[in-house]
Amino acid sequence: MPSARASPPRWWRPPRPRRPPPPRTGPPPAPSRGSPPSSSPRSSAPQGSRCCGSSPTSTAPTASPPRSSAPRSRSATRSSCARAPRSAATSSRPPAGGSAWWAARGWGSTTSTSPPPPSTDASSSTRPRPTPSPPPSTGIALLTAMARNIAQADASLKAGKWMRNKYVGVSLVGKTLAILGFGKVGSEVARRAKGLGMHVIAHDPYASADRARAIGVELVGMEEAMTTADFISLHMPLTPATNKMLNDEAFAKMKKGVRIINVARGGVIDEDALVRALDAGIVAQAALDVFTKEPPAPDSKLVLHENVTVTPHLGASTVEAQEGVAIEIAEAVIGALKGELAASAVNAPMVPAEVLSELAPYVVLAEKLGRLAVQLVAGGGGIKSVKVTYASARAPDDLDTRLLRAMITKGLIEPISSVFVNLVNADFTAKQRGVRITEERILLDGSPETPIDYIQVQISNVESKFPSAIAEGGEITVEGRVKDGIPHLTKVGAFQVDVSLEGSLILCRQVDQPGMIGSVGSVLGEENVNVSFMSVGRLAPRKHAVMAIGVDEEPSKSTLTKIGEIPAIEEFVFLKL
């Protein structure tokens, strides 16, 4: 029919062929019996001699040029003929932010605070498996089904009608898709939409410009997203800031004929306002997987509207996603029972997956510093006052330390009790045992790319098994930092050391003189105790020094006694990490 064979729109440009064949002047000669078929012009052309889209100048076989012995850059070769992506926004990189900072704004969140229902993003697991978050295919499926009137045409044909003229759709190629909420799902929808030939823009005030640029997405303001988009796809959580975000005022700003896709939360759209915009022709079509009230009323004007495609919250209703939810819940319960961190705890502050990933090595460092500090305490008086210092180039609002404080509490309490400490019960457990933990932040000059420069733990008003661990102020002091992703102990008392916090540790205070490393190493070697590392920190040459020795096995009491009997060793302690 004429409508089905309409000429392409004026903006459409057919893709250039990668390697156009030469014109045929006649049928190819039939090969003689027993002779091999002649080589095609394609196979006879020298490989690598043309860029994609260029035309061959001859179809005759030619000698290939000699190849260079230098390694060829694949990326350089590909980029030489790749179409340049659209320019991306050049906004500055957003701060990583703490959980309160993220939750207050509700943008770009990829973790839920409870075992997620089908349409929420869930934190990733170390096991590669299907994620229980709403797959990008849901949004893409609704996008394409709406653009081509698939649901309406299906219902019409099953009713015995053949209405090709009525259900003429629109092409996606060259259209502008605005992604509102550039989190995990939003960014993946953007990737797939780019593959469909769409121009993708996104609005998310806390999205990374570098990440958007890598995908080929342009970050824009909300006003520009609404006024320029042909399609708008929603991917933000429902918060007080996003509740009924698409209302009469927002629809009035949109391009006439815009199409809306919502696979996030029903409450972000004022459904009555959407019906009015559909009736007025401002919104041409809508595709909805979520609703303010689920299930919606049977007589809902929105659900029954002929220009609305609806599905009953099928966001993650796949066999793989449901299995992923079950596995994640089981692993979260097992991890919580073991005292591990639970990103989906309902009674703990939300820690986004990005923050968890960034702080992962510092979490390990914090717990091990707590374990070291408590093992250095002598006597039965108990711990009452602990001070934790974080040195960072980030502003206080951009660094949430509750997770680190919880892990320091875990390190302080678990070695001397039977309680499993985690993010949920850390503060309560410390308060229950009369431990007062205070925090101090030191703002450093430099790049905020690294969240923390060092962490220092001080325990006041206690005696120490290793008196050299007591600093000038009278507190047991240990300090550490992360180097190449590995936690290191960098200070004990007033002594600077540098040892990896792996295995177990022996600290020795000694007279700084030649042969001490060999003497201690010989004792350990005789007892078949393997040394993994060794570091010596001293106040001044030939004065006093602290030797930190990492060992893979726990030395016997007799081995430790032999170390203490070395004349220049003044004190020592064995610490389990």
C-alpha positions as CSV (number, residue, x, y, z in Angstrom):
1,M,0.0,0.0,0.0
2,P,1.2,3.6,-0.5
3,S,1.6,4.2,3.2
4,A,3.7,1.1,3.6
5,R,6.0,2.1,0.7
6,A,6.4,5.7,1.4
7,S,9.7,7.3,0.6
8,P,12.2,7.7,3.4
9,P,12.2,10.9,5.4
10,R,14.4,13.7,4.2
11,W,16.9,13.3,7.0
12,W,17.4,9.6,6.3
13,R,20.7,8.7,4.5
14,P,21.4,5.1,3.4
15,P,24.5,3.6,4.8
16,R,27.5,3.4,2.4
17,P,28.4,-0.1,1.5
18,R,31.5,-1.4,3.1
19,R,33.0,-2.7,-0.1
20,P,30.8,-2.2,-3.2
21,P,31.1,-5.0,-5.8
22,P,32.3,-4.1,-9.3
23,P,29.6,-3.8,-12.0
24,R,28.9,-7.1,-13.7
25,T,29.1,-7.1,-17.5
26,G,27.8,-10.5,-18.0
27,P,27.4,-13.9,-16.4
28,P,30.5,-15.4,-15.0
29,P,32.1,-18.1,-17.1
30,A,31.3,-21.6,-15.9
31,P,34.4,-23.3,-14.6
32,S,35.7,-26.3,-16.5
33,R,35.3,-29.8,-14.9
34,G,38.0,-30.5,-12.5
35,S,39.4,-26.9,-12.4
36,P,39.2,-24.9,-9.2
37,P,36.7,-22.0,-9.1
38,S,38.2,-18.6,-9.9
39,S,39.0,-16.3,-7.0
40,S,36.4,-13.6,-6.4
41,P,37.5,-10.0,-6.6
42,R,36.9,-9.7,-2.9
43,S,39.2,-12.5,-1.9
44,S,41.9,-11.3,-4.4
45,A,42.1,-7.8,-3.1
46,P,45.0,-7.1,-0.7
47,Q,43.8,-7.3,2.9
48,G,43.9,-4.2,5.0
49,S,44.4,-1.9,1.9
50,R,41.0,-0.1,2.1
51,C,39.2,1.7,4.8
52,C,35.5,0.8,5.3
53,G,33.3,2.6,2.8
54,S,36.0,3.2,0.2
55,S,35.6,1.8,-3.3
56,P,38.1,-0.5,-4.9
57,T,39.9,0.8,-7.9
58,S,40.6,-2.5,-9.5
59,T,39.4,-6.0,-9.1
60,A,42.5,-7.6,-10.4
61,P,44.8,-9.4,-8.0
62,T,47.7,-7.3,-6.8
63,A,50.7,-8.0,-4.7
64,S,50.3,-7.1,-1.0
65,P,52.6,-4.5,0.4
66,P,55.2,-5.7,2.9
67,R,53.9,-5.6,6.4
68,S,55.7,-3.6,9.1
69,S,57.2,-5.6,11.9
70,A,55.9,-3.0,14.4
71,P,52.7,-4.1,16.2
72,R,49.6,-2.7,14.7
73,S,47.3,-0.6,16.9
74,R,43.8,-2.1,16.6
75,S,42.1,0.9,18.2
76,A,43.9,3.3,15.9
77,T,43.0,1.3,12.8
78,R,39.3,1.1,13.8
79,S,39.1,4.8,14.8
80,S,40.5,5.9,11.5
81,C,37.2,5.1,9.7
82,A,34.8,5.3,12.6
83,R,32.1,7.9,12.6
84,A,32.8,10.5,15.3
85,P,30.3,10.4,18.2
86,R,28.2,13.3,19.1
87,S,29.8,15.7,21.6
88,A,29.1,15.0,25.2
89,A,28.6,17.4,28.0
90,T,31.7,18.7,29.6
91,S,30.4,19.0,33.2
92,S,32.9,18.3,35.9
93,R,33.1,14.8,37.5
94,P,30.6,14.5,40.4
95,P,31.7,13.6,43.8
96,A,31.3,10.0,44.8
97,G,29.2,11.0,47.7
98,G,28.1,9.2,50.8
99,S,25.0,7.2,51.3
100,A,23.1,10.1,52.8
101,W,24.2,12.3,50.0
102,W,22.9,9.8,47.4
103,A,19.7,9.0,49.2
104,A,18.8,12.6,49.7
105,R,18.8,13.2,46.0
106,G,17.7,9.8,44.7
107,W,19.5,10.0,41.4
108,G,21.6,7.3,39.7
109,S,21.1,4.9,42.6
110,T,21.9,1.3,41.8
111,T,21.3,-0.3,45.1
112,S,18.1,-1.0,47.0
113,T,17.6,-0.9,50.8
114,S,15.7,-4.2,50.8
115,P,15.6,-7.4,48.8
116,P,14.6,-5.8,45.6
117,P,11.2,-6.2,43.9
118,P,11.2,-6.8,40.2
119,S,11.9,-3.3,39.1
120,T,14.6,-2.1,41.4
121,D,18.3,-2.1,40.8
122,A,20.2,-4.4,43.1
123,S,23.8,-4.4,44.1
124,S,26.1,-6.6,42.2
125,S,27.5,-9.9,43.5
126,T,30.9,-11.4,43.1
127,R,29.4,-14.4,41.3
128,P,28.7,-13.7,37.6
129,R,25.0,-14.3,37.2
130,P,21.8,-12.5,35.9
131,T,21.1,-9.4,37.9
132,P,17.6,-9.0,39.5
133,S,17.4,-5.4,38.3
134,P,15.0,-4.6,35.5
135,P,16.8,-5.6,32.4
136,P,17.3,-2.9,29.7
137,S,15.5,-5.2,27.3
138,T,12.2,-4.3,29.1
139,G,12.6,-0.6,28.3
140,I,13.8,-1.3,24.7
141,A,10.9,-3.8,24.1
142,L,8.4,-1.2,25.2
143,L,10.1,1.5,23.1
144,T,10.0,-0.5,19.9
145,A,6.5,-2.0,20.5
146,M,5.1,1.5,21.1
147,A,6.9,3.0,18.1
148,R,5.4,0.3,15.8
149,N,2.0,-0.2,17.5
150,I,2.7,-3.9,18.0
151,A,0.3,-4.4,20.9
152,Q,-2.6,-2.6,19.2
153,A,-2.0,-4.3,15.8
154,D,-1.9,-7.7,17.5
155,A,-5.2,-7.1,19.3
156,S,-6.8,-5.8,16.1
157,L,-5.7,-8.8,14.0
158,K,-6.9,-11.3,16.6
159,A,-10.2,-9.5,16.5
160,G,-10.5,-10.4,12.8
161,K,-9.5,-7.0,11.4
162,W,-6.8,-6.1,8.9
163,M,-5.9,-2.4,9.5
164,R,-2.5,-1.7,8.1
165,N,-3.3,2.0,7.5
166,K,-4.3,2.6,11.1
167,Y,-1.2,1.2,12.7
168,V,1.6,3.0,10.7
169,G,4.4,3.5,13.2
170,V,7.4,5.8,13.4
171,S,11.1,5.0,12.8
172,L,13.6,5.2,15.7
173,V,16.6,6.0,13.5
174,G,17.7,9.6,14.0
175,K,15.2,10.3,16.8
176,T,16.3,11.8,20.1
177,L,15.8,9.7,23.2
178,A,16.1,11.4,26.6
179,I,17.1,9.2,29.5
180,L,16.0,10.6,32.8
181,G,18.1,8.9,35.5
182,F,21.4,7.7,34.1
183,G,22.1,4.9,36.6
184,K,22.8,1.2,35.8
185,V,19.6,0.5,33.9
186,G,19.4,3.9,32.2
187,S,22.9,3.7,30.9
188,E,22.4,0.2,29.5
189,V,19.2,1.4,27.8
190,A,21.2,4.2,26.3
191,R,23.8,1.7,24.9
192,R,21.1,-0.3,23.2
193,A,19.3,2.7,21.9
194,K,22.5,3.9,20.3
195,G,22.6,0.6,18.4
196,L,19.1,1.3,17.1
197,G,20.4,4.5,15.5
198,M,19.0,6.9,18.0
199,H,20.6,10.1,19.3
200,V,20.7,9.7,23.1
201,I,20.8,12.5,25.6
202,A,20.5,12.1,29.4
203,H,19.7,14.1,32.5
204,D,21.0,13.1,35.9
205,P,22.6,15.8,38.0
206,Y,25.0,13.3,39.6
207,A,26.0,11.2,36.7
208,S,29.6,11.0,35.6
209,A,30.4,13.0,32.5
210,D,33.2,10.6,31.6
211,R,31.0,7.6,31.8
212,A,28.3,9.3,29.6
213,R,31.0,10.4,27.1
214,A,32.3,6.8,26.9
215,I,28.9,5.6,25.9
216,G,28.4,8.4,23.4
217,V,25.6,10.1,25.4
218,E,25.2,13.8,25.9
219,L,24.4,15.0,29.4
220,V,21.9,17.9,29.3
221,G,19.7,19.8,31.7
222,M,16.1,18.8,32.5
223,E,14.7,21.7,30.5
224,E,16.6,20.7,27.3
225,A,15.8,17.0,27.8
226,M,12.1,17.7,27.9
227,T,12.0,20.2,25.1
228,T,14.1,18.4,22.5
229,A,13.3,14.7,23.0
230,D,11.2,12.6,20.7
231,F,11.2,9.8,23.2
232,I,11.6,10.1,27.0
233,S,12.5,7.0,29.1
234,L,12.3,7.2,32.9
235,H,14.9,5.3,35.1
236,M,14.9,7.1,38.5
237,P,13.7,5.9,41.9
238,L,10.6,7.3,43.5
239,T,11.7,9.9,46.1
240,P,10.0,13.1,47.4
241,A,12.0,15.0,44.7
242,T,10.9,12.7,41.8
243,N,7.3,12.2,43.0
244,K,4.9,13.3,40.1
245,M,7.9,14.8,38.3
246,L,6.1,14.5,35.0
247,N,3.0,16.7,35.6
248,D,1.0,19.2,33.7
249,E,3.8,21.8,33.8
250,A,6.4,19.3,32.6
251,F,4.2,18.0,29.7
252,A,3.5,21.6,28.6
253,K,7.3,22.0,28.0
254,M,7.6,18.9,25.8
255,K,7.8,18.6,22.1
256,K,4.3,17.9,20.6
257,G,4.1,14.2,19.7
258,V,6.6,13.0,22.4
259,R,6.5,9.4,23.5
260,I,7.0,8.3,27.1
261,I,8.4,5.0,28.4
262,N,8.3,4.3,32.2
263,V,9.9,1.1,33.6
264,A,11.0,2.7,36.8
265,R,8.3,3.7,39.3
266,G,4.7,4.6,38.6
267,G,4.7,7.5,41.0
268,V,7.1,9.6,39.0
269,I,4.3,10.4,36.5
270,D,1.1,12.2,37.4
271,E,-1.2,9.7,35.7
272,D,-4.1,12.1,35.4
273,A,-1.9,14.7,33.8
274,L,-0.6,12.1,31.4
275,V,-4.1,11.3,30.3
276,R,-4.8,15.0,29.7
277,A,-1.5,15.2,27.7
278,L,-2.5,12.2,25.6
279,D,-6.0,13.6,24.9
280,A,-4.4,17.0,23.9
281,G,-2.0,15.4,21.5
282,I,1.1,16.6,23.4
283,V,2.0,13.0,24.2
284,A,1.5,10.8,21.2
285,Q,2.0,7.5,23.0
286,A,3.0,6.1,26.3
287,A,4.4,2.7,27.2
288,L,4.1,1.8,30.9
289,D,5.3,-1.1,33.0
290,V,4.6,0.5,36.4
291,F,1.8,2.4,37.9
292,T,1.1,4.6,41.0
293,K,-1.3,1.9,42.3
294,E,-0.6,-1.7,41.3
295,P,-2.6,-3.3,40.0
296,P,-4.4,-0.3,38.5
297,A,-8.2,-0.1,38.6
298,P,-10.0,-2.1,35.9
299,D,-11.6,1.2,34.6
300,S,-8.4,3.2,34.6
301,K,-8.5,5.8,31.8
302,L,-4.8,5.5,31.4
303,V,-4.7,1.8,31.0
304,L,-7.7,1.8,28.6
305,H,-6.4,4.6,26.5
306,E,-5.8,3.5,22.9
307,N,-2.5,5.2,22.6
308,V,-1.0,3.5,25.8
309,T,0.8,0.2,25.8
310,V,0.8,-1.4,29.2
311,T,2.4,-4.4,30.9
312,P,1.8,-5.7,34.5
313,H,5.2,-4.8,36.0
314,L,7.2,-7.3,34.1
315,G,10.5,-5.5,34.6
316,A,12.5,-8.4,35.9
317,S,10.0,-11.2,35.3
318,T,12.4,-13.6,33.6
319,V,13.5,-17.0,34.8
320,E,17.1,-15.8,35.1
321,A,16.2,-12.7,37.0
322,Q,14.0,-14.5,39.5
323,E,16.7,-17.1,40.1
324,G,19.2,-14.2,40.6
325,V,16.9,-12.7,43.2
326,A,16.7,-15.9,45.1
327,I,20.4,-16.5,45.0
328,E,21.1,-12.9,46.1
329,I,18.7,-13.1,49.1
330,A,20.3,-16.4,50.2
331,E,23.8,-15.0,49.9
332,A,22.8,-11.8,51.7
333,V,21.4,-13.8,54.6
334,I,24.5,-16.1,54.8
335,G,26.8,-13.0,54.6
336,A,24.9,-11.2,57.4
337,L,25.1,-14.3,59.6
338,K,28.9,-14.3,59.0
339,G,29.1,-10.6,60.0
340,E,29.7,-9.4,56.5
341,L,28.4,-6.2,55.0
342,A,24.8,-6.3,53.7
343,A,24.1,-3.7,51.0
344,S,20.4,-4.6,51.1
345,A,19.7,-4.4,54.8
346,V,16.4,-2.7,55.5
347,N,17.5,-1.4,58.9
348,A,20.8,0.0,57.9
349,P,21.7,3.1,55.9
350,M,21.9,2.6,52.2
351,V,25.3,2.3,50.7
352,P,25.3,2.5,46.9
353,A,27.2,-0.1,45.0
354,E,29.5,2.5,43.6
355,V,30.5,3.6,47.1
356,L,30.9,0.0,48.3
357,S,33.2,-0.7,45.3
358,E,35.3,2.4,45.9
359,L,35.7,1.9,49.6
360,A,36.3,-1.9,49.4
361,P,40.1,-1.8,50.2
362,Y,39.6,0.8,52.9
363,V,36.9,-1.4,54.5
364,V,39.5,-4.1,54.8
365,L,42.1,-1.6,56.1
366,A,39.6,-0.2,58.7
367,E,38.8,-3.7,60.1
368,K,42.4,-4.8,60.4
369,L,43.5,-1.5,62.1
370,G,40.8,-2.2,64.7
371,R,42.0,-5.7,65.2
372,L,45.6,-4.5,65.6
373,A,44.7,-1.8,68.0
374,V,42.6,-4.0,70.3
375,Q,45.3,-6.7,70.5
376,L,47.8,-4.1,71.6
377,V,45.7,-3.3,74.7
378,A,46.9,-4.8,78.0
379,G,45.1,-5.3,81.3
380,G,41.4,-5.9,82.0
381,G,40.2,-2.4,82.2
382,G,38.5,-2.6,78.8
383,I,38.3,-0.1,76.0
384,K,36.2,3.0,76.6
385,S,37.4,5.7,74.2
386,V,38.5,5.3,70.6
387,K,39.3,8.1,68.2
388,V,39.3,7.5,64.4
389,T,41.0,10.0,62.1
390,Y,40.4,10.1,58.3
391,A,42.7,12.1,56.1
392,S,41.2,12.9,52.7
393,A,41.1,15.5,50.0
394,R,37.3,15.2,49.7
395,A,34.9,17.5,51.4
396,P,33.1,16.0,54.5
397,D,29.8,15.8,52.6
398,D,31.4,13.7,49.9
399,L,32.8,11.1,52.2
400,D,30.4,8.9,54.2
401,T,32.5,7.1,56.9
402,R,29.7,5.1,58.6
403,L,30.8,2.0,56.7
404,L,34.4,2.5,57.8
405,R,33.4,3.2,61.4
406,A,31.3,0.0,61.4
407,M,34.3,-2.0,60.2
408,I,36.7,-0.5,62.8
409,T,34.1,-1.4,65.5
410,K,34.0,-4.9,64.0
411,G,37.8,-5.1,64.3
412,L,37.8,-3.8,67.9
413,I,35.0,-6.0,69.3
414,E,35.0,-9.3,67.5
415,P,38.4,-10.5,68.7
416,I,37.4,-10.1,72.3
417,S,33.7,-11.2,72.1
418,S,31.4,-13.7,70.4
419,V,29.4,-11.0,68.7
420,F,29.3,-10.7,64.9
421,V,29.4,-7.0,64.1
422,N,28.2,-5.5,60.8
423,L,26.8,-2.3,59.4
424,V,23.4,-2.9,61.0
425,N,24.5,-3.4,64.6
426,A,27.9,-1.8,64.8
427,D,26.9,1.5,66.6
428,F,24.5,-0.3,68.9
429,T,27.1,-3.0,69.8
430,A,29.7,-0.3,70.6
431,K,27.3,1.6,72.8
432,Q,26.2,-1.6,74.6
433,R,29.8,-2.3,75.6
434,G,30.4,1.3,76.7
435,V,32.8,2.1,73.8
436,R,32.7,5.7,72.7
437,I,34.0,6.1,69.1
438,T,34.7,9.7,67.9
439,E,35.7,10.6,64.4
440,E,37.9,13.4,63.1
441,R,38.5,14.4,59.5
442,I,41.6,16.1,58.2
443,L,41.1,17.9,54.9
444,L,44.1,17.5,52.6
445,D,45.2,19.4,49.5
446,G,45.2,17.3,46.4
447,S,43.0,15.3,44.0
448,P,39.8,13.9,45.4
449,E,40.1,10.9,43.1
450,T,41.4,8.8,46.0
451,P,38.7,8.8,48.8
452,I,41.1,8.5,51.7
453,D,44.8,9.1,52.2
454,Y,45.2,7.3,55.6
455,I,43.2,6.1,58.5
456,Q,44.4,6.4,62.1
457,V,43.0,4.6,65.1
458,Q,43.8,5.7,68.7
459,I,42.7,4.0,72.0
460,S,42.9,6.2,75.0
461,N,43.4,5.5,78.7
462,V,44.7,2.0,78.4
463,E,48.0,0.2,78.9
464,S,49.7,-1.6,76.0
465,K,51.3,-5.0,75.6
466,F,53.7,-3.2,73.2
467,P,54.6,0.1,74.9
468,S,56.2,1.4,71.7
469,A,52.7,1.6,70.2
470,I,51.9,4.4,72.6
471,A,52.3,7.8,70.9
472,E,53.3,11.0,72.6
473,G,49.8,11.8,73.6
474,G,49.6,8.6,75.6
475,E,47.2,6.7,73.2
476,I,47.8,3.4,71.4
477,T,48.1,4.6,67.8
478,V,48.1,2.6,64.6
479,E,47.8,4.1,61.2
480,G,47.4,2.7,57.7
481,R,46.7,3.4,54.1
482,V,45.9,1.6,50.9
483,K,48.6,1.1,48.3
484,D,47.8,-0.5,45.0
485,G,44.6,-1.8,46.5
486,I,46.3,-3.5,49.4
487,P,46.0,-2.3,53.0
488,H,49.3,-1.4,54.6
489,L,50.3,-0.6,58.2
490,T,52.3,2.6,58.0
491,K,52.7,3.8,61.6
492,V,52.9,2.2,65.1
493,G,53.1,4.7,67.9
494,A,55.7,7.2,66.8
495,F,57.5,4.7,64.5
496,Q,57.0,4.8,60.7
497,V,56.7,1.3,59.1
498,D,55.4,0.0,55.8
499,V,54.0,-3.6,55.9
500,S,51.2,-5.3,54.1
501,L,48.4,-6.3,56.4
502,E,48.3,-9.9,55.3
503,G,48.7,-13.1,57.4
504,S,50.0,-12.3,60.9
505,L,52.4,-9.8,62.3
506,I,55.3,-9.7,64.8
507,L,56.3,-6.3,66.1
508,C,59.7,-6.0,67.8
509,R,61.3,-2.9,69.4
510,Q,65.1,-3.2,69.2
511,V,68.3,-1.4,69.4
512,D,69.1,-0.2,65.9
513,Q,72.3,-2.2,65.0
514,P,73.5,-4.4,62.2
515,G,72.4,-8.0,62.1
516,M,69.0,-7.7,63.7
517,I,67.0,-8.7,60.7
518,G,69.2,-11.7,60.2
519,S,69.0,-12.8,63.8
520,V,65.2,-12.7,63.9
521,G,64.9,-14.3,60.5
522,S,67.2,-17.1,61.5
523,V,65.0,-17.9,64.5
524,L,61.9,-18.0,62.4
525,G,63.6,-20.1,59.7
526,E,64.8,-22.7,62.2
527,E,61.2,-23.1,63.3
528,N,59.9,-23.3,59.7
529,V,57.9,-20.1,60.0
530,N,57.8,-18.4,56.6
531,V,58.4,-14.6,56.5
532,S,56.3,-12.8,53.9
533,F,57.7,-9.3,54.5
534,M,59.7,-7.2,56.8
535,S,60.0,-3.5,57.5
536,V,62.0,-1.5,60.0
537,G,61.2,2.0,61.2
538,R,63.5,4.0,63.4
539,L,63.6,7.4,65.1
540,A,67.3,8.0,64.4
541,P,70.3,5.9,63.3
542,R,71.8,3.6,66.1
543,K,68.9,4.5,68.5
544,H,65.7,2.6,68.7
545,A,63.7,1.0,65.9
546,V,60.5,-1.1,65.4
547,M,60.7,-4.1,63.2
548,A,57.4,-5.3,61.7
549,I,57.6,-8.9,60.4
550,G,54.8,-10.6,58.4
551,V,54.5,-14.3,58.8
552,D,52.4,-16.9,57.1
553,E,52.2,-19.3,60.1
554,E,51.6,-18.6,63.7
555,P,54.9,-19.1,65.6
556,S,55.0,-21.4,68.6
557,K,55.5,-20.0,72.1
558,S,59.0,-21.3,72.1
559,T,59.8,-19.5,68.9
560,L,58.5,-16.2,70.3
561,T,60.5,-16.8,73.4
562,K,63.7,-17.3,71.4
563,I,63.0,-14.0,69.6
564,G,62.6,-12.2,73.0
565,E,65.9,-13.7,74.1
566,I,67.9,-11.9,71.4
567,P,69.9,-9.4,73.4
568,A,69.0,-6.3,71.3
569,I,65.2,-7.1,71.3
570,E,63.6,-4.9,74.0
571,E,60.0,-5.9,73.5
572,F,57.8,-7.8,71.0
573,V,54.3,-8.8,70.4
574,F,52.5,-11.3,68.0
575,L,49.3,-10.0,66.4
576,K,46.7,-12.1,64.4
577,L,45.2,-10.3,61.5
